[in-house]
Amino acid sequence: MKRILLVGAGHAHLAVLRSLAKEPLDGARFALVTPRPRQVYSGMLPGVVAGHYRREDAEVDVAQLAERARAVFIDGEVAAFDAQQRTATLADGNELEFDSASLNAGSLADTAIPGSAEHALPVKPFDRLLERVELSPGKHVAVIGGGAAGVELAMAVRHRGAQASVYSERSPFPPRVAARVAAALRQQSVSFLATAVTRLEAGGRVIAGSTEARYDQLVLASGAMPLPWLAASGLATDERGFVRIDETLRSVSHPEVFAVGDCASFGEGRVPKSGVFALRQGEALARSLRALVRGQAPAPYRPQQRALMLLSCGRRYAIAQRGAWSAEGRWVWWWKDRIDRTWLRSLQA
């Protein structure tokens, strides 16, 4: 009986568990290790912050999904991973052995800016963000990072009554979408400061070159950095420390280990660290794991050429983009709401 360990419950592994719940797989024992039995779905996180959803309405019951998939649920956090010995050690000291493993453990907020690790609230983990993010009227929150996560969060915070500002050296969006995002920020009275942050200090101080400003709270949404235990795992990594994988989503150095989502590096960074791409990876991974158990070759993963981006704007208003096409409006928000709710329903009993 092959022992398959799933590390983390990101989009890809949720898709795998959904597949196993629909069509059980004999010949393997699956175990899922993740630190939370219930977790907030990232696509609905801005809606929770903005007050459009109750937290429980945006949560995935991971433990229940694992049970339906006939996988052992392990409430824990991986502290060390040894690809050669095929073991994962948890923070409590317990050691898990496996024949094959799949990593979908996500990433951490990038703390390359001096002082960010000490003085800013990272976007991840979401539970901690929801508990601590400042939403009180009269407070001013500075979000460091102008990508989708940063601008969505800033507009959600502003919708709840607090002031919000976004720091980003440049907009990462295509020109047409960048113009829509800039207009949405202005309409929500969210300041966008097109400057690089050079240091964060105690008391909510943001240093950007020769300028300085003070805020009630600093939130870090400035990209991704790898989990620290990957560096000592023995797995081949790219220059940033993410696991290098081939077209079958397997480690290029240890083919018995798969890696997907934010913790993986596919095709020289051609695949963005996005839930839309991770979900497609999960569907390919489910097929590969079934092939692995049956002694067949794993299925190749083909990333989509044009992925749909839906970006919420604080109020019930959103921006859509796919390839060269883009649109915005209340109808886009309701479209996004329907897609998000459909995804959550697909994970429920």
C-alpha positions as CSV (number, residue, x, y, z in Angstrom):
1,M,0.0,0.0,0.0
2,K,1.7,3.2,-1.2
3,R,1.8,6.0,1.5
4,I,1.2,9.4,-0.1
5,L,1.7,12.5,2.1
6,L,0.0,15.8,1.1
7,V,1.7,18.8,2.8
8,G,-0.6,21.9,2.9
9,A,-4.2,22.5,1.8
10,G,-3.8,25.1,-0.9
11,H,-6.0,25.3,-4.0
12,A,-4.2,22.3,-5.7
13,H,-4.6,19.9,-2.8
14,L,-8.2,20.9,-2.3
15,A,-8.8,19.9,-5.9
16,V,-7.0,16.6,-5.3
17,L,-9.2,15.9,-2.2
18,R,-12.3,16.8,-4.1
19,S,-11.3,14.3,-6.8
20,L,-10.7,11.6,-4.3
21,A,-14.0,12.3,-2.5
22,K,-15.8,11.9,-5.8
23,E,-13.9,8.9,-7.0
24,P,-12.0,7.0,-4.2
25,L,-8.6,5.5,-5.1
26,D,-7.7,2.1,-3.9
27,G,-4.1,1.0,-3.4
28,A,-2.9,4.1,-1.5
29,R,-3.1,5.6,1.9
30,F,-3.4,9.4,1.8
31,A,-2.5,11.7,4.7
32,L,-3.0,15.5,4.7
33,V,-0.9,17.6,7.1
34,T,-1.9,21.2,7.5
35,P,-2.1,23.6,10.5
36,R,-5.8,24.4,10.4
37,P,-8.8,22.1,10.2
38,R,-10.8,25.1,8.7
39,Q,-9.3,27.8,6.5
40,V,-10.5,31.0,4.8
41,Y,-10.7,30.7,1.0
42,S,-8.3,33.4,-0.3
43,G,-10.6,34.5,-3.1
44,M,-13.2,35.6,-0.6
45,L,-10.8,37.0,2.0
46,P,-11.3,40.7,0.8
47,G,-15.0,40.1,0.9
48,V,-14.7,39.0,4.6
49,V,-12.6,42.0,5.4
50,A,-15.1,44.3,3.6
51,G,-18.0,42.8,5.5
52,H,-19.8,41.2,2.5
53,Y,-19.3,37.6,3.9
54,R,-19.3,36.2,7.4
55,R,-16.0,34.4,8.0
56,E,-17.8,31.0,8.3
57,D,-19.3,31.5,4.9
58,A,-15.9,31.8,3.3
59,E,-14.2,28.9,5.1
60,V,-13.3,25.5,3.8
61,D,-13.8,22.6,6.2
62,V,-10.5,20.9,5.3
63,A,-10.8,18.1,7.9
64,Q,-14.2,17.1,6.7
65,L,-13.1,17.2,3.0
66,A,-10.1,15.0,3.9
67,E,-12.4,12.5,5.7
68,R,-14.6,12.3,2.6
69,A,-11.5,11.7,0.5
70,R,-10.5,8.9,2.9
71,A,-7.3,10.7,3.8
72,V,-6.0,10.9,7.3
73,F,-6.1,14.5,8.5
74,I,-3.1,15.6,10.6
75,D,-3.4,18.9,12.4
76,G,0.2,20.1,12.4
77,E,2.8,22.2,10.7
78,V,5.9,20.9,8.9
79,A,9.1,22.1,10.4
80,A,11.5,20.0,8.4
81,F,11.3,17.9,5.2
82,D,13.9,15.3,4.1
83,A,13.4,14.3,0.5
84,Q,16.2,11.7,0.6
85,Q,14.9,9.9,3.7
86,R,11.3,10.5,2.7
87,T,10.3,12.0,6.1
88,A,8.5,15.1,7.2
89,T,9.0,16.4,10.8
90,L,6.3,18.4,12.4
91,A,6.7,21.3,14.8
92,D,5.7,19.1,17.7
93,G,8.5,16.6,16.9
94,N,6.4,13.9,15.3
95,E,7.9,12.4,12.2
96,L,5.8,11.3,9.2
97,E,7.2,8.7,6.6
98,F,6.0,8.6,3.0
99,D,6.6,6.8,-0.2
100,S,5.5,9.8,-2.3
101,A,4.7,13.3,-1.2
102,S,3.1,16.4,-2.7
103,L,3.9,19.9,-1.5
104,N,1.2,22.6,-1.6
105,A,2.2,24.5,1.5
106,G,2.1,28.0,0.1
107,S,4.6,30.8,0.8
108,L,5.4,33.6,3.2
109,A,5.1,37.3,2.7
110,D,8.4,38.7,1.4
111,T,10.3,40.4,4.2
112,A,13.1,41.7,2.1
113,I,12.3,45.3,3.1
114,P,14.3,46.1,6.3
115,G,12.1,46.1,9.3
116,S,9.1,44.4,7.6
117,A,9.4,41.2,9.6
118,E,9.3,43.1,12.9
119,H,6.9,46.0,12.3
120,A,4.3,44.8,9.7
121,L,1.4,42.5,9.7
122,P,1.8,39.9,6.9
123,V,-1.2,39.0,4.7
124,K,-0.5,35.4,5.5
125,P,-1.7,33.5,7.5
126,F,-5.2,34.8,6.8
127,D,-6.5,33.8,10.3
128,R,-4.0,36.2,11.9
129,L,-4.7,38.9,9.4
130,L,-8.5,38.8,10.1
131,E,-7.9,38.9,13.8
132,R,-5.5,41.9,13.7
133,V,-6.2,44.1,10.7
134,E,-7.3,47.5,11.7
135,L,-10.8,48.5,10.5
136,S,-11.8,51.2,12.9
137,P,-12.8,54.6,11.5
138,G,-10.1,57.2,12.0
139,K,-7.3,54.6,11.8
140,H,-4.9,54.7,8.8
141,V,-3.5,51.4,7.3
142,A,-0.6,51.3,4.9
143,V,-0.4,48.3,2.7
144,I,3.0,47.5,1.3
145,G,2.6,46.0,-2.1
146,G,0.4,47.0,-5.0
147,G,-0.4,43.6,-6.5
148,A,-3.9,42.1,-6.5
149,A,-3.7,41.0,-2.8
150,G,-2.5,44.5,-1.8
151,V,-5.0,46.6,-3.6
152,E,-8.0,44.3,-2.8
153,L,-7.1,44.4,0.9
154,A,-6.6,48.2,0.9
155,M,-10.0,48.8,-0.7
156,A,-11.7,46.3,1.6
157,V,-10.2,48.1,4.6
158,R,-11.4,51.5,3.3
159,H,-14.9,50.1,2.7
160,R,-15.1,49.2,6.4
161,G,-14.2,52.8,7.4
162,A,-10.5,53.0,8.0
163,Q,-8.2,55.0,5.8
164,A,-5.9,53.1,3.5
165,S,-2.8,53.8,1.5
166,V,-0.9,51.5,-0.9
167,Y,2.9,51.6,-1.5
168,S,4.2,50.1,-4.7
169,E,7.1,51.2,-6.9
170,R,5.0,50.4,-10.0
171,S,1.7,48.7,-10.9
172,P,2.1,45.0,-11.8
173,F,-1.0,45.0,-14.0
174,P,-1.3,45.4,-17.8
175,P,-1.8,49.1,-18.8
176,R,-5.6,48.9,-19.4
177,V,-6.2,47.0,-16.1
178,A,-3.8,49.3,-14.3
179,A,-5.9,52.3,-15.3
180,R,-9.0,50.6,-14.1
181,V,-7.4,49.7,-10.7
182,A,-6.0,53.3,-10.3
183,A,-9.5,54.7,-11.0
184,A,-11.1,52.2,-8.5
185,L,-8.5,53.2,-5.8
186,R,-9.3,56.9,-6.4
187,Q,-13.0,56.3,-6.2
188,Q,-12.5,54.5,-2.9
189,S,-10.3,57.3,-1.6
190,V,-7.3,55.0,-1.3
191,S,-3.9,56.7,-1.8
192,F,-1.5,55.0,-4.2
193,L,2.1,56.0,-3.6
194,A,4.3,55.0,-6.6
195,T,7.5,54.7,-4.6
196,A,9.7,52.0,-3.3
197,V,9.7,51.5,0.4
198,T,13.2,51.4,1.8
199,R,12.5,50.6,5.5
200,L,9.7,50.1,8.0
201,E,10.2,51.2,11.6
202,A,8.4,50.9,14.9
203,G,5.4,53.1,15.5
204,G,4.0,52.6,11.9
205,R,6.8,54.6,10.2
206,V,7.3,54.0,6.5
207,I,10.6,55.3,5.0
208,A,10.5,55.7,1.2
209,G,13.7,57.3,0.0
210,S,13.9,60.8,1.5
211,T,10.2,60.8,2.6
212,E,8.7,59.5,5.8
213,A,5.1,58.9,6.9
214,R,3.5,57.4,10.0
215,Y,0.4,55.0,10.1
216,D,-1.6,53.2,12.7
217,Q,-0.9,49.8,11.1
218,L,1.4,48.4,8.4
219,V,0.3,45.4,6.3
220,L,2.8,43.5,4.2
221,A,1.5,42.2,0.8
222,S,4.8,42.5,-1.1
223,G,5.1,39.2,-2.9
224,A,6.2,35.7,-1.9
225,M,9.2,34.1,-0.4
226,P,9.7,30.3,0.2
227,L,9.1,28.5,3.4
228,P,12.3,28.2,5.3
229,W,12.4,24.4,5.6
230,L,12.6,24.0,1.8
231,A,16.2,25.2,1.8
232,A,17.3,22.1,3.8
233,S,14.9,19.6,2.2
234,G,17.4,18.4,-0.4
235,L,15.0,19.3,-3.2
236,A,16.4,21.3,-6.1
237,T,15.2,24.9,-6.0
238,D,15.4,27.9,-8.2
239,E,17.4,31.0,-7.4
240,R,14.7,32.3,-5.0
241,G,14.3,29.0,-3.1
242,F,11.1,27.6,-4.6
243,V,11.0,23.9,-5.6
244,R,11.9,23.3,-9.3
245,I,9.4,21.0,-11.0
246,D,9.1,19.5,-14.4
247,E,6.1,19.3,-16.7
248,T,4.6,16.5,-14.6
249,L,4.8,18.7,-11.5
250,R,7.5,16.5,-10.0
251,S,10.7,17.7,-8.4
252,V,13.5,17.7,-10.9
253,S,15.8,16.1,-8.3
254,H,13.4,13.8,-6.5
255,P,10.6,12.4,-8.8
256,E,8.8,10.9,-5.9
257,V,8.0,14.4,-4.6
258,F,5.4,16.6,-6.4
259,A,5.2,20.4,-5.7
260,V,2.4,22.7,-6.8
261,G,1.1,26.2,-6.1
262,D,3.1,29.0,-4.5
263,C,5.9,26.7,-3.2
264,A,6.8,25.5,-6.7
265,S,8.7,27.0,-9.7
266,F,7.5,25.8,-13.1
267,G,9.0,26.6,-16.4
268,E,11.4,29.4,-15.5
269,G,8.6,31.3,-13.6
270,R,6.1,31.2,-16.5
271,V,3.3,30.2,-14.1
272,P,2.1,33.0,-11.8
273,K,1.7,32.3,-8.1
274,S,-2.1,32.5,-8.4
275,G,-5.0,30.3,-7.2
276,V,-6.4,30.1,-10.8
277,F,-3.2,28.4,-11.9
278,A,-2.9,26.3,-8.8
279,L,-6.4,24.9,-9.3
280,R,-5.4,23.7,-12.8
281,Q,-2.3,22.2,-11.3
282,G,-4.4,20.4,-8.8
283,E,-6.5,18.8,-11.4
284,A,-3.4,17.6,-13.3
285,L,-1.9,16.4,-9.9
286,A,-5.0,14.3,-9.2
287,R,-4.7,12.5,-12.5
288,S,-0.9,12.0,-11.9
289,L,-1.5,10.5,-8.4
290,R,-4.0,8.1,-9.8
291,A,-1.5,7.1,-12.5
292,L,1.2,6.7,-9.9
293,V,-0.8,4.3,-7.8
294,R,-1.7,2.3,-10.9
295,G,1.9,2.1,-12.0
296,Q,1.4,4.4,-15.0
297,A,3.3,7.5,-16.1
298,P,2.1,10.8,-14.5
299,A,0.1,13.2,-16.6
300,P,1.7,16.4,-18.0
301,Y,0.5,19.7,-16.7
302,R,-0.4,22.3,-19.4
303,P,-0.8,25.8,-17.9
304,Q,-3.6,27.8,-19.4
305,Q,-2.5,30.5,-21.9
306,R,-5.1,33.1,-20.6
307,A,-6.3,33.0,-17.1
308,L,-9.3,35.0,-15.8
309,M,-8.5,37.5,-13.1
310,L,-11.3,38.9,-10.9
311,L,-10.3,41.7,-8.6
312,S,-12.7,43.0,-6.0
313,C,-12.8,46.8,-5.2
314,G,-14.0,47.1,-1.6
315,R,-17.7,47.7,-2.4
316,R,-19.7,45.2,-4.5
317,Y,-17.8,46.2,-7.6
318,A,-15.0,44.3,-9.4
319,I,-12.6,44.3,-12.3
320,A,-12.2,41.4,-14.7
321,Q,-9.3,40.6,-17.1
322,R,-8.5,37.8,-19.4
323,G,-5.8,38.3,-22.0
324,A,-6.4,41.6,-23.8
325,W,-10.1,41.8,-22.6
326,S,-11.1,43.6,-19.4
327,A,-14.3,44.9,-17.9
328,E,-15.6,46.2,-14.6
329,G,-18.8,46.8,-12.7
330,R,-21.2,45.5,-10.1
331,W,-22.1,42.6,-12.4
332,V,-18.4,41.5,-12.4
333,W,-18.6,41.4,-8.5
334,W,-21.7,39.2,-8.7
335,W,-20.0,37.0,-11.3
336,K,-17.0,36.6,-9.0
337,D,-19.3,35.9,-6.1
338,R,-21.0,33.1,-8.0
339,I,-17.7,31.6,-9.1
340,D,-16.4,31.7,-5.5
341,R,-19.5,30.2,-4.0
342,T,-19.6,27.5,-6.6
343,W,-16.0,26.5,-5.8
344,L,-16.8,26.3,-2.0
345,R,-19.9,24.2,-2.7
346,S,-17.9,21.8,-4.7
347,L,-15.7,21.1,-1.7
348,Q,-18.6,20.5,0.7
349,A,-20.5,17.3,1.3
